[in-house]
Amino acid sequence: MYRTIIFAAFLLWCVRLQAQSSVEETLYTIRLNDQLYNGREYVFQFQNAVGSQGYGDLGFVDNGTILFGNVIFRNVPLMYDIVADEVITRHPDRLMNLVLVKQFIRHFTIGDNRFVYLDENHTGLKSGFYHEIYYSNNLCSYEKRAKIVKDFATGTTREKRFVESVYFYIKRKEDSDFIEVKSQNVLLNLFGEKKKELRILLRENDLTFKQNPLKTISTVLAYVDNAN
């Protein structure tokens, strides 16, 4: 009888502990969500413009991942507005879109694309979000896209269009600053001693910087990395 009472008391304590843990976990999740959904409301601009202000002309994706502060959130609806250089999400309970607080975002993914926040004070590049092309201990490369809206006139018709600019940057371990890559020659000249074999590599893979800069850069850097 005495043992039964002790065992029942132990079970009751376990249930209470589990319930408390569950409550604490729920409150922790709510607190994290409050932190994530603490930005200002986002309103789509340029709705009459031709094109999109999203990266790759994408709107929201539902399976985004974001490292916000020190917490990873998965399967979050995300959109990257490259006109404003801001990351947008949908509030789960309210019918509104929110701008995520930029200084808490360390990196995020949209589809197969991974973006990181680079600080001008540490990289020399303008502070903002950059698409990661390649990253290792020896080499890294980023793509930066920017869009503006311009007015175009065709006869009597006038319309607004998104106009995009794309920039590519590479940094070798021995470099103090990022180097902007504007052409295939600039890319290959960074690795002069391997220039000939890199030309053969790109020709064999039917790659050119002009036609496919992302694949060309990542192929060159992976080859150089493995050769070292």
C-alpha beads as a LAMMPS data file, in Angstrom:
LAMMPS data file: protein, C-alpha beads

228 atoms
227 bonds

1 atom types
1 bond types

-500.0 500.0 xlo xhi
-500.0 500.0 ylo yhi
-500.0 500.0 zlo zhi

Masses

1 110.0

Atoms # bond

1 1 1 0.000 0.000 0.000
2 1 1 2.736 2.402 0.996
3 1 1 4.699 1.586 -2.174
4 1 1 1.575 2.119 -4.268
5 1 1 1.086 5.579 -2.764
6 1 1 4.743 6.493 -3.415
7 1 1 4.533 5.240 -7.007
8 1 1 1.312 7.197 -7.605
9 1 1 2.928 10.311 -6.184
10 1 1 5.931 9.784 -8.439
11 1 1 3.680 9.438 -11.500
12 1 1 1.816 12.612 -10.549
13 1 1 5.145 14.466 -10.193
14 1 1 6.253 13.217 -13.623
15 1 1 2.970 14.337 -15.221
16 1 1 3.300 17.777 -13.622
17 1 1 6.921 18.042 -14.695
18 1 1 6.030 17.041 -18.242
19 1 1 3.158 19.525 -18.291
20 1 1 5.445 22.268 -16.977
21 1 1 8.075 21.401 -19.573
22 1 1 5.425 21.469 -22.281
23 1 1 4.197 24.878 -21.134
24 1 1 7.747 26.232 -20.964
25 1 1 8.471 24.880 -24.451
26 1 1 5.264 26.453 -25.778
27 1 1 6.087 29.798 -24.159
28 1 1 9.632 29.595 -25.552
29 1 1 8.251 28.970 -29.054
30 1 1 5.813 31.857 -28.703
31 1 1 8.631 34.097 -27.513
32 1 1 10.759 33.111 -30.519
33 1 1 7.862 33.698 -32.868
34 1 1 7.232 37.095 -31.291
35 1 1 10.860 37.911 -31.984
36 1 1 10.633 36.742 -35.601
37 1 1 7.330 38.482 -36.324
38 1 1 8.355 41.790 -34.816
39 1 1 8.980 43.744 -38.012
40 1 1 6.940 46.471 -39.648
41 1 1 4.191 45.727 -42.133
42 1 1 5.307 45.216 -45.714
43 1 1 3.269 46.739 -48.535
44 1 1 3.922 45.740 -52.137
45 1 1 5.007 48.697 -54.224
46 1 1 5.281 49.100 -57.979
47 1 1 2.318 46.762 -58.552
48 1 1 1.833 48.214 -62.026
49 1 1 5.452 47.696 -63.030
50 1 1 6.438 44.969 -65.474
51 1 1 8.398 42.216 -63.728
52 1 1 8.914 41.546 -60.034
53 1 1 10.890 43.010 -57.171
54 1 1 11.633 39.520 -55.844
55 1 1 14.897 37.663 -56.419
56 1 1 14.651 35.702 -59.656
57 1 1 11.209 37.275 -60.154
58 1 1 9.938 34.956 -57.419
59 1 1 7.189 35.822 -54.983
60 1 1 6.796 33.975 -51.702
61 1 1 8.119 30.434 -51.248
62 1 1 6.590 28.408 -48.416
63 1 1 9.615 26.302 -47.482
64 1 1 12.172 28.969 -46.641
65 1 1 14.765 28.551 -43.889
66 1 1 16.192 31.435 -41.903
67 1 1 18.785 31.818 -39.150
68 1 1 17.306 34.673 -37.142
69 1 1 19.446 35.666 -34.187
70 1 1 20.687 32.288 -32.984
71 1 1 17.561 30.320 -33.897
72 1 1 16.864 28.453 -37.140
73 1 1 13.276 28.651 -38.416
74 1 1 12.289 26.137 -41.091
75 1 1 9.407 25.984 -43.563
76 1 1 8.799 29.708 -43.222
77 1 1 7.168 31.642 -46.082
78 1 1 9.856 34.006 -47.366
79 1 1 10.371 36.507 -50.130
80 1 1 13.537 38.491 -50.845
81 1 1 12.728 41.986 -52.126
82 1 1 15.933 43.003 -53.882
83 1 1 14.679 46.509 -54.630
84 1 1 14.540 47.285 -50.911
85 1 1 17.108 44.591 -49.956
86 1 1 14.683 43.224 -47.363
87 1 1 13.388 39.781 -46.379
88 1 1 9.621 39.419 -46.108
89 1 1 7.432 36.818 -44.400
90 1 1 3.726 36.254 -43.815
91 1 1 2.382 36.541 -40.298
92 1 1 0.880 33.147 -39.376
93 1 1 -2.142 34.612 -37.561
94 1 1 -2.740 37.976 -39.181
95 1 1 -3.514 38.736 -42.808
96 1 1 -0.368 40.778 -43.317
97 1 1 3.200 40.582 -44.583
98 1 1 6.110 41.649 -42.401
99 1 1 9.620 42.953 -43.015
100 1 1 11.999 40.887 -40.899
101 1 1 14.428 42.929 -38.810
102 1 1 17.577 42.923 -40.941
103 1 1 20.226 43.053 -38.223
104 1 1 18.999 39.749 -36.752
105 1 1 19.184 37.822 -40.045
106 1 1 22.417 35.878 -40.465
107 1 1 21.433 33.838 -43.500
108 1 1 18.341 32.438 -45.234
109 1 1 17.473 30.114 -48.096
110 1 1 14.877 30.426 -50.826
111 1 1 14.676 27.283 -52.920
112 1 1 18.254 26.207 -53.638
113 1 1 19.602 29.719 -53.111
114 1 1 21.407 30.626 -49.888
115 1 1 21.779 34.271 -48.922
116 1 1 24.005 35.713 -46.229
117 1 1 24.156 39.118 -44.626
118 1 1 27.542 40.776 -45.186
119 1 1 28.596 43.738 -43.089
120 1 1 30.560 46.506 -44.784
121 1 1 32.762 46.899 -41.701
122 1 1 34.020 43.324 -42.045
123 1 1 33.965 42.707 -45.794
124 1 1 34.412 46.041 -47.549
125 1 1 31.294 45.270 -49.608
126 1 1 28.181 47.361 -49.197
127 1 1 26.169 45.989 -46.275
128 1 1 23.271 43.811 -47.358
129 1 1 22.180 40.354 -48.476
130 1 1 24.331 38.424 -50.935
131 1 1 23.671 35.198 -52.799
132 1 1 26.367 32.690 -51.896
133 1 1 27.894 31.100 -55.000
134 1 1 30.810 29.259 -53.424
135 1 1 32.338 29.092 -49.959
136 1 1 35.350 27.289 -48.502
137 1 1 38.296 28.069 -46.246
138 1 1 40.315 29.212 -49.254
139 1 1 37.814 30.805 -51.618
140 1 1 34.416 32.430 -51.535
141 1 1 32.194 34.126 -54.056
142 1 1 28.952 36.085 -53.858
143 1 1 26.417 37.494 -56.248
144 1 1 24.678 40.790 -55.554
145 1 1 21.525 41.748 -57.433
146 1 1 19.857 45.129 -57.404
147 1 1 16.714 46.397 -59.082
148 1 1 15.307 49.824 -59.779
149 1 1 12.105 50.909 -61.501
150 1 1 12.382 52.960 -64.685
151 1 1 9.854 54.577 -66.980
152 1 1 9.796 53.403 -70.589
153 1 1 7.892 54.931 -73.488
154 1 1 6.908 53.102 -76.680
155 1 1 5.025 55.404 -78.996
156 1 1 2.117 56.709 -76.949
157 1 1 2.436 53.927 -74.370
158 1 1 4.309 54.478 -71.142
159 1 1 5.075 51.793 -68.594
160 1 1 7.245 51.102 -65.580
161 1 1 9.698 48.210 -65.669
162 1 1 12.086 46.624 -63.205
163 1 1 15.673 46.944 -64.380
164 1 1 18.175 44.594 -62.784
165 1 1 21.927 44.874 -62.262
166 1 1 24.080 41.909 -61.249
167 1 1 27.524 41.991 -59.623
168 1 1 29.912 39.145 -58.804
169 1 1 32.637 39.119 -56.170
170 1 1 35.437 36.699 -55.318
171 1 1 37.835 36.625 -52.400
172 1 1 40.872 34.382 -52.165
173 1 1 42.464 33.527 -48.846
174 1 1 45.438 35.756 -49.602
175 1 1 43.282 38.751 -50.589
176 1 1 42.460 41.550 -48.173
177 1 1 39.460 42.693 -50.240
178 1 1 36.829 41.207 -52.510
179 1 1 37.523 41.450 -56.228
180 1 1 34.668 42.271 -58.591
181 1 1 34.497 39.878 -61.537
182 1 1 33.046 41.413 -64.689
183 1 1 34.246 38.968 -67.328
184 1 1 35.682 35.518 -67.903
185 1 1 39.155 36.981 -68.422
186 1 1 39.043 38.702 -65.028
187 1 1 37.952 35.424 -63.445
188 1 1 40.693 33.329 -65.052
189 1 1 43.382 35.941 -64.453
190 1 1 42.863 35.479 -60.711
191 1 1 44.371 32.003 -61.142
192 1 1 47.063 32.757 -63.720
193 1 1 49.091 29.590 -63.213
194 1 1 45.971 27.488 -63.911
195 1 1 44.527 29.714 -66.627
196 1 1 45.180 27.296 -69.494
197 1 1 43.696 24.258 -67.773
198 1 1 40.719 26.318 -66.610
199 1 1 39.982 27.335 -70.192
200 1 1 40.010 23.659 -71.169
201 1 1 37.762 22.825 -68.203
202 1 1 35.179 25.412 -69.187
203 1 1 35.288 24.400 -72.841
204 1 1 34.762 20.736 -71.931
205 1 1 31.765 21.700 -69.777
206 1 1 30.416 24.115 -72.394
207 1 1 30.513 26.986 -69.897
208 1 1 31.096 30.693 -70.394
209 1 1 30.890 33.521 -67.909
210 1 1 28.633 35.502 -70.239
211 1 1 26.056 32.743 -70.623
212 1 1 26.144 31.209 -67.131
213 1 1 28.221 33.237 -64.658
214 1 1 27.064 31.379 -61.520
215 1 1 27.930 27.916 -62.830
216 1 1 31.152 29.170 -64.394
217 1 1 32.383 30.761 -61.165
218 1 1 31.459 27.785 -58.976
219 1 1 33.103 25.334 -61.427
220 1 1 36.338 27.335 -61.556
221 1 1 36.551 27.806 -57.785
222 1 1 35.802 24.136 -57.036
223 1 1 38.515 23.067 -59.486
224 1 1 41.085 25.457 -58.010
225 1 1 40.130 24.421 -54.472
226 1 1 40.574 20.722 -55.211
227 1 1 43.860 21.330 -57.025
228 1 1 45.418 23.040 -53.990

Bonds

1 1 1 2
2 1 2 3
3 1 3 4
4 1 4 5
5 1 5 6
6 1 6 7
7 1 7 8
8 1 8 9
9 1 9 10
10 1 10 11
11 1 11 12
12 1 12 13
13 1 13 14
14 1 14 15
15 1 15 16
16 1 16 17
17 1 17 18
18 1 18 19
19 1 19 20
20 1 20 21
21 1 21 22
22 1 22 23
23 1 23 24
24 1 24 25
25 1 25 26
26 1 26 27
27 1 27 28
28 1 28 29
29 1 29 30
30 1 30 31
31 1 31 32
32 1 32 33
33 1 33 34
34 1 34 35
35 1 35 36
36 1 36 37
37 1 37 38
38 1 38 39
39 1 39 40
40 1 40 41
41 1 41 42
42 1 42 43
43 1 43 44
44 1 44 45
45 1 45 46
46 1 46 47
47 1 47 48
48 1 48 49
49 1 49 50
50 1 50 51
51 1 51 52
52 1 52 53
53 1 53 54
54 1 54 55
55 1 55 56
56 1 56 57
57 1 57 58
58 1 58 59
59 1 59 60
60 1 60 61
61 1 61 62
62 1 62 63
63 1 63 64
64 1 64 65
65 1 65 66
66 1 66 67
67 1 67 68
68 1 68 69
69 1 69 70
70 1 70 71
71 1 71 72
72 1 72 73
73 1 73 74
74 1 74 75
75 1 75 76
76 1 76 77
77 1 77 78
78 1 78 79
79 1 79 80
80 1 80 81
81 1 81 82
82 1 82 83
83 1 83 84
84 1 84 85
85 1 85 86
86 1 86 87
87 1 87 88
88 1 88 89
89 1 89 90
90 1 90 91
91 1 91 92
92 1 92 93
93 1 93 94
94 1 94 95
95 1 95 96
96 1 96 97
97 1 97 98
98 1 98 99
99 1 99 100
100 1 100 101
101 1 101 102
102 1 102 103
103 1 103 104
104 1 104 105
105 1 105 106
106 1 106 107
107 1 107 108
108 1 108 109
109 1 109 110
110 1 110 111
111 1 111 112
112 1 112 113
113 1 113 114
114 1 114 115
115 1 115 116
116 1 116 117
117 1 117 118
118 1 118 119
119 1 119 120
120 1 120 121
121 1 121 122
122 1 122 123
123 1 123 124
124 1 124 125
125 1 125 126
126 1 126 127
127 1 127 128
128 1 128 129
129 1 129 130
130 1 130 131
131 1 131 132
132 1 132 133
133 1 133 134
134 1 134 135
135 1 135 136
136 1 136 137
137 1 137 138
138 1 138 139
139 1 139 140
140 1 140 141
141 1 141 142
142 1 142 143
143 1 143 144
144 1 144 145
145 1 145 146
146 1 146 147
147 1 147 148
148 1 148 149
149 1 149 150
150 1 150 151
151 1 151 152
152 1 152 153
153 1 153 154
154 1 154 155
155 1 155 156
156 1 156 157
157 1 157 158
158 1 158 159
159 1 159 160
160 1 160 161
161 1 161 162
162 1 162 163
163 1 163 164
164 1 164 165
165 1 165 166
166 1 166 167
167 1 167 168
168 1 168 169
169 1 169 170
170 1 170 171
171 1 171 172
172 1 172 173
173 1 173 174
174 1 174 175
175 1 175 176
176 1 176 177
177 1 177 178
178 1 178 179
179 1 179 180
180 1 180 181
181 1 181 182
182 1 182 183
183 1 183 184
184 1 184 185
185 1 185 186
186 1 186 187
187 1 187 188
188 1 188 189
189 1 189 190
190 1 190 191
191 1 191 192
192 1 192 193
193 1 193 194
194 1 194 195
195 1 195 196
196 1 196 197
197 1 197 198
198 1 198 199
199 1 199 200
200 1 200 201
201 1 201 202
202 1 202 203
203 1 203 204
204 1 204 205
205 1 205 206
206 1 206 207
207 1 207 208
208 1 208 209
209 1 209 210
210 1 210 211
211 1 211 212
212 1 212 213
213 1 213 214
214 1 214 215
215 1 215 216
216 1 216 217
217 1 217 218
218 1 218 219
219 1 219 220
220 1 220 221
221 1 221 222
222 1 222 223
223 1 223 224
224 1 224 225
225 1 225 226
226 1 226 227
227 1 227 228
